[in-house]
Amino acid sequence: MSQGGMIVGRAEPGSQVMLDGRPLRVAPDGRFVFGFGRDAAPQATLTVTGSDGAVEHRDFAVAQRTYDIQRIDGLPPSKVVPPDDLTARLARERGMVADARRNTSDALHWADPFAWPAAGRISGVYGSQRILNGDPKQPHYGVDVAGPTGSPVTAPASGTVVLAEPDFYYEGGIVLIDHGYGVSSTLMHLQTVDVKVGESVVQGQRIATLGATGRATGPHLDWRMNWNEVRLDPALLVGPVPTK
């Protein structure tokens, strides 16, 4: 277990499970899922209360990671702080993403293996951060895959499309897929968005094409994952990225 990791567990059906005092959703067969964010504490406690009332505590270590921090000074202010006239748009788009994640389904697709949604070269990693003109910016919470514009982007796991927009300011074309129990994938900087909200998709199904839309310096896919509000590292759930 490490920062950015997602864990699938199983208890006796009918059990109640808590992570550091936070109740977890437990499937009828006893499976449950949780994850750790970029800056998660080095220790966590899982508490399982069986249907017979017996309580079991398990303490476990969360491996701490070192992240790439870049400091860039001397940038024009316009490159660091978005213009004031974008405030309303950015708030609206953030609200749309939050609303899409808020209503999560009872699907169990998070329990199946995940797959890379695009092929190419890793150009950005989870947890990295830039300090621009002395101002720490939000860490990068996804993994970037660089590739040719128009190359296919596929669903990393099955689920339901809960957000599909062609032109967000930062994200460009964006698709958000609900995998159930608070687990979701967000795919950004898409050249085209080929699915609609409410559509069910299966792993490997083409849902979009790779692009350089939004705030992007070149064509790539930014794949992010969440467990509720916790930002996960997608690269920990898959093997090496395919190059073709």
Secondary structure by P-SEA (a helix, b strand, c coil): ccccbbbbbcccccbbbbcccbbbbbccccccccccccccccbbbbbbbccccbbbbbbbbbbbbbbbbbbbcccccccccccccaaaaaaaaaaaaaaaacccccccccccbbbbcccccccccccccccccccccccccbbbbbbcccccccccbbbbbcccccccccccbbbbbbcccccccccccccccccccccccccccccbbbbcccccccbbbbbbbbcccccccccccccccccc
